[in-house]
Amino acid sequence: MIPETQIPTKAFVVDAPGSPFILRDVILDEVRSNEVLVEMKYTGLCHTDIVVQQGAIPVGDYPAVLGHEGAGVVRRIGSAVKDKTLSEGDLVLLSFTSCNSCSACDEDRNGFCPNMTALNFGGARGMSAADSPIKSTSGQPLRGQFFGQSSMSKLAIVPDTSVVKASSSVTEDDLALLAPLGCGYLTGAGTVINVLKPKPTSRFAILGMGAVGLAALLAARAQGVENVIAVDIVDKKLELAKSLGASHTLNTKSVSSLNDGLRDLFSDGVDHILDTTGVVPLLESAVKSLGHEGTLAIVGVAPGGSSLSIDPLEFMINCKRIVGAIEGSSNPAKLIPQLINWYKQGKFPVDSLAKVYDSDSLEQALEDLHKGKVIKPIIKWGDL
């Protein structure tokens, strides 16, 4: 029996910006009334975890426990958790948290919640490190509930707003492939479903064939979009995109510009572009690639201080739009079940994107991700 007031576990801790992930013994405090104790079975590794680990997003304190693509088993439930169907032993997927009381959340656009940054980077309990649910064995507070989870931990205390109960058709083995639904896959698919909303006849280009871009490709194909152009600089990724249903592929190293390459395929330009790269010159060429009433959705983060040069007159005359999309402008409680259904129907084959690593192989997983050997590394916690 786990003591009610002190829960020992292990977690990957980042001591300071630029420090490595180190597996350590840590202590969790009690589960509050609106929280759930989850035993992680699998945790996807997201680019955002690495960016924060390196200190490139200066939000919150260190030492910290990161991770925000967790999937596991419910071990304890707070008395005021809203989902009354949730029981100990249920399989759950974890996603970002939101206030659930603003107009954006009321409209199921939780990714646009005005409290997103404070809640997900600072911690769902508040910005104070002293209020974190995680401490070192010596009693030092560790920044926790990153994106509501801090799922780079064997056990995690999670607010109920980050918990999505899996359907009865989902097995523990399925969680190995579905854990990234909480962020990477949700962001790509949600931006297609909720923001761009392409028609079957739309011309849709996706810049960057990482986890987010490929999830967007799968979502577009699941909705019957015929012309989906996969864009990258790595031929191996483009080959994978082609095997997953891309109608066209474009290696931007083979053309003078993205605009030239896309207009060679579609002389009138494309209707929608989703950018996952944050590369400013590519974005500027993307704007030129849009046809009349075309929309560019940006989910990639450009380096700090970058600015995008556009021609306002061209935008006005051609009715073009640029939109941002955070976490697919989605409500995870509704989108994740939809994506699971697609996966079960064979319409969202994310098994093609993932590789599972044991928890003692985290460094290898990070290296393989950096070298482009894997699209989505997933950590298996096992008996740790």
C-alpha positions in Angstrom: 0.0 0.0 0.0 1.3 3.4 -1.0 1.3 5.9 2.0 -1.2 8.6 1.6 1.2 11.5 2.3 4.5 10.3 0.8 4.8 8.5 -2.5 8.3 7.3 -3.5 9.1 7.0 -7.2 11.8 7.6 -9.8 11.9 10.4 -12.3 14.2 12.0 -14.9 15.3 15.3 -13.3 16.9 18.3 -15.1 18.9 20.2 -12.6 19.5 23.4 -14.6 19.1 24.7 -18.2 21.4 22.6 -20.4 21.8 19.8 -17.8 21.1 16.2 -18.8 18.1 14.1 -17.8 19.2 12.2 -14.7 17.1 9.3 -13.3 16.7 9.9 -9.5 14.6 8.8 -6.5 12.0 11.5 -5.8 9.0 11.9 -3.5 5.4 12.8 -4.5 3.1 14.4 -1.9 -0.6 13.7 -1.4 -3.1 13.7 -4.3 -5.4 16.7 -4.0 -9.1 16.6 -4.5 -9.0 17.4 -8.2 -5.9 15.2 -9.0 -5.2 11.7 -10.1 -2.2 9.5 -9.3 -1.1 7.8 -12.6 1.5 5.0 -13.0 3.2 5.7 -16.3 3.6 2.8 -18.7 4.9 4.8 -21.6 6.0 8.4 -22.2 6.6 10.0 -25.6 9.5 12.3 -26.0 8.6 15.7 -27.6 10.8 18.4 -29.0 9.3 20.8 -26.4 10.8 18.7 -23.6 14.2 19.1 -25.2 13.8 22.8 -25.8 12.9 23.4 -22.1 15.7 21.0 -21.0 18.1 23.2 -22.9 16.7 26.4 -21.4 15.5 27.8 -24.8 12.0 28.5 -23.3 12.7 30.4 -20.1 9.5 29.6 -18.2 9.5 28.1 -14.7 12.1 27.0 -12.3 14.8 24.3 -12.1 15.4 21.5 -11.0 12.5 20.2 -13.1 10.8 17.0 -14.1 9.5 17.3 -17.7 7.5 15.1 -20.0 4.0 15.7 -21.5 3.0 12.7 -23.5 2.2 10.2 -20.8 0.0 7.1 -20.8 -0.6 4.8 -18.0 -2.8 3.4 -15.2 -4.9 5.2 -12.6 -3.7 4.3 -9.1 -5.5 6.9 -6.9 -8.3 9.4 -7.6 -9.1 12.7 -5.7 -12.5 13.1 -4.2 -13.6 16.0 -6.5 -12.3 14.6 -9.9 -15.0 15.6 -12.4 -15.1 12.3 -14.5 -17.1 10.1 -12.1 -16.6 7.1 -14.5 -12.9 7.1 -13.7 -11.8 4.2 -11.5 -8.5 2.9 -10.2 -7.0 0.5 -12.7 -8.3 2.5 -15.7 -6.0 3.1 -18.7 -5.6 6.8 -19.4 -3.8 9.1 -21.8 -2.5 12.4 -20.6 -2.5 15.8 -22.4 -2.0 19.5 -21.7 -4.1 21.2 -19.1 -6.4 24.3 -19.4 -8.6 26.4 -17.2 -11.9 24.9 -18.5 -13.7 28.1 -17.6 -12.8 30.6 -20.3 -14.6 31.2 -23.7 -12.0 29.3 -25.6 -12.3 26.2 -23.3 -16.1 26.5 -23.5 -15.9 26.3 -27.3 -13.5 23.2 -27.1 -10.6 25.3 -28.3 -8.6 24.5 -25.1 -5.3 25.1 -26.9 -6.2 28.8 -27.1 -6.9 29.0 -23.3 -5.4 32.4 -22.1 -3.9 30.5 -19.2 -2.0 27.9 -21.3 1.5 29.2 -20.6 1.0 29.7 -16.9 -0.7 26.3 -16.3 1.5 24.2 -18.6 4.9 25.6 -18.1 4.6 26.9 -14.6 2.7 23.9 -13.1 -1.0 23.3 -12.7 -0.8 24.0 -9.0 0.8 27.4 -9.5 4.2 29.0 -10.3 5.6 28.5 -6.8 8.1 25.7 -6.7 7.2 25.1 -3.1 3.7 24.1 -4.2 5.0 21.5 -6.6 3.9 17.9 -5.9 7.4 16.6 -6.5 10.4 16.8 -4.2 13.9 15.3 -4.0 14.6 12.8 -1.3 16.3 15.6 0.6 13.1 17.7 0.5 14.1 20.2 -2.3 11.1 21.2 -4.4 11.3 20.0 -8.1 9.3 21.9 -10.7 6.4 19.5 -11.5 3.1 19.1 -13.4 4.8 20.3 -16.6 1.9 20.4 -19.1 -0.1 19.0 -16.2 2.0 15.8 -16.1 5.7 15.8 -15.6 5.3 12.3 -17.2 9.1 11.6 -17.3 8.4 10.0 -13.9 7.2 6.5 -13.0 4.4 7.9 -11.0 2.8 11.4 -11.5 0.2 13.5 -9.8 -1.9 14.9 -12.6 -4.9 17.4 -12.5 -8.1 15.9 -13.8 -8.1 18.4 -16.7 -5.1 16.5 -18.2 -6.6 13.0 -17.9 -8.4 11.3 -20.8 -9.8 7.9 -20.0 -9.1 5.3 -22.7 -12.0 3.4 -24.2 -12.5 -0.3 -23.4 -11.0 -1.3 -26.8 -7.6 0.1 -25.8 -5.1 -2.3 -24.3 -1.9 -1.6 -22.3 0.1 -2.6 -25.4 -1.8 0.0 -27.4 -0.5 2.7 -25.0 3.0 2.2 -26.3 1.9 3.7 -29.6 -0.8 6.0 -28.4 1.1 8.0 -25.7 2.1 10.8 -28.2 -1.6 11.5 -28.8 -1.3 13.9 -25.8 0.8 16.5 -27.7 2.6 15.8 -31.0 0.0 13.8 -32.8 -2.8 15.9 -31.3 -1.2 19.1 -32.5 -0.8 17.9 -36.1 -4.1 16.2 -36.4 -6.0 18.9 -34.5 -4.6 21.7 -36.7 -6.0 19.9 -39.7 -9.4 19.1 -38.2 -10.1 22.3 -36.2 -8.1 25.1 -37.8 -7.5 24.5 -41.5 -10.4 22.2 -42.2 -9.4 21.2 -45.8 -11.9 19.9 -48.3 -11.3 16.7 -50.2 -10.3 18.7 -53.2 -8.0 21.1 -51.3 -4.3 21.4 -52.2 -2.6 21.0 -48.8 1.2 21.2 -48.1 2.8 20.2 -44.9 6.3 21.6 -44.1 8.3 19.2 -42.0 7.8 15.4 -41.7 8.4 15.0 -38.0 5.8 13.6 -35.7 3.5 16.7 -35.9 3.7 16.9 -39.7 3.1 13.2 -40.3 0.2 13.2 -37.9 -1.3 16.1 -39.9 -0.8 14.0 -43.1 -2.6 11.1 -41.5 -5.5 13.3 -40.4 -5.8 14.9 -43.8 -5.9 11.5 -45.5 -8.3 10.1 -42.9 -10.7 13.0 -43.9 -10.3 12.2 -47.6 -8.0 15.1 -48.7 -6.6 14.0 -52.1 -3.8 16.4 -52.7 -1.4 16.3 -49.7 2.1 17.5 -50.4 4.8 16.4 -48.0 7.8 18.8 -47.7 11.1 18.1 -46.1 14.9 18.1 -46.7 15.3 14.4 -45.9 14.4 11.9 -48.6 13.9 9.0 -46.1 11.2 11.0 -44.3 9.6 11.9 -47.7 9.5 8.2 -48.6 7.8 7.5 -45.3 5.2 10.2 -46.0 4.6 8.8 -49.5 4.0 5.3 -47.9 1.4 6.9 -45.5 -0.6 8.5 -48.3 1.1 11.7 -49.5 0.1 12.4 -53.1 3.2 14.5 -53.7 6.6 14.9 -52.1 9.0 17.9 -52.3 12.6 18.1 -51.1 13.3 21.8 -50.8 17.0 21.2 -51.4 16.1 20.2 -55.0 14.3 23.5 -55.9 15.3 27.2 -55.8 12.5 28.0 -53.3 9.5 26.4 -51.7 7.3 28.7 -53.8 8.8 27.5 -57.1 8.6 23.9 -56.0 4.9 24.1 -55.0 3.9 26.2 -58.1 5.6 23.6 -60.3 3.0 21.2 -58.9 0.1 23.6 -58.7 0.5 26.7 -60.8 -2.3 28.6 -58.9 -0.7 27.9 -55.5 -2.0 25.8 -52.7 -5.0 26.3 -50.5 -3.5 25.4 -47.1 0.0 25.1 -45.6 0.9 23.7 -42.2 4.3 24.7 -41.0 6.0 22.6 -38.3 9.6 24.0 -38.8 9.6 27.6 -37.6 12.2 28.3 -40.4 11.6 32.0 -41.3 12.8 31.9 -44.9 10.7 28.9 -45.5 7.7 30.6 -44.0 8.2 33.7 -46.2 8.3 31.4 -49.3 5.2 29.6 -48.0 3.2 32.8 -47.9 4.0 33.3 -51.6 3.0 29.8 -52.3 -0.6 30.3 -51.1 -3.3 30.7 -53.7 -6.3 33.0 -53.4 -7.9 32.7 -50.0 -5.0 30.4 -48.9 -4.2 29.9 -45.2 -0.9 29.3 -43.5 -1.1 27.6 -40.1 2.0 27.9 -38.0 2.8 25.4 -35.2 6.6 25.4 -35.4 8.4 27.8 -33.1 10.7 30.3 -34.8 13.9 31.4 -33.0 13.4 34.3 -30.6 13.7 37.7 -32.2 12.7 36.4 -35.6 10.3 38.4 -37.8 8.3 37.4 -40.8 8.3 39.8 -43.8 5.0 39.9 -45.7 3.4 42.2 -48.2 0.1 43.5 -46.7 -1.2 44.5 -50.1 -0.8 41.0 -51.4 -2.6 39.6 -48.4 -5.5 42.1 -48.9 -5.8 41.5 -52.6 -5.5 37.7 -52.4 -7.4 37.3 -49.1 -4.6 35.2 -47.6 -4.4 34.4 -43.9 -1.8 33.4 -41.3 -3.0 31.7 -38.2 -1.3 30.2 -35.1 -2.4 26.9 -33.8 -1.6 25.8 -30.2 -2.1 22.1 -29.4 -4.3 21.8 -32.5 -6.9 24.3 -31.0 -8.4 21.1 -29.5 -10.1 19.7 -26.5 -8.1 16.6 -25.7 -11.1 14.9 -24.1 -12.8 15.0 -27.4 -10.0 14.8 -30.0 -8.0 12.0 -28.4 -10.9 9.5 -28.5 -11.5 10.4 -32.1 -7.9 9.7 -33.0 -8.0 6.4 -31.1 -11.0 5.4 -33.1 -9.2 6.2 -36.3 -6.2 4.2 -35.1 -8.4 1.2 -34.4 -10.0 1.6 -37.9 -6.5 1.7 -39.5 -7.0 5.3 -40.6 -4.3 6.7 -38.2 -1.4 4.2 -38.4 1.0 5.9 -35.9 2.7 2.6 -35.4 4.8 3.6 -38.4 6.2 6.6 -36.6 7.2 5.2 -33.2 10.1 3.3 -31.6 9.9 2.1 -28.0 13.0 2.3 -25.8 13.5 1.0 -22.3 13.9 3.7 -19.6 17.6 3.0 -19.2 18.0 3.9 -22.9 16.9 7.5 -22.7 20.2 8.9 -24.0 20.0 6.6 -27.0 16.5 7.6 -27.7 17.4 11.3 -27.6 20.4 10.7 -29.9 18.4 8.8 -32.4 15.8 11.6 -32.4 18.5 14.2 -33.0 20.1 12.2 -35.8 16.7 11.7 -37.5 16.8 7.9 -37.0 13.4 7.9 -35.4 10.3 10.0 -35.7 8.8 9.5 -32.3 10.8 7.9 -29.5 8.7 6.5 -26.6 10.1 5.4 -23.2 8.8 2.2 -21.6 8.9 2.4 -17.8 8.5 -1.4 -17.3 9.3 -2.6 -13.7 11.4 0.4 -12.8 
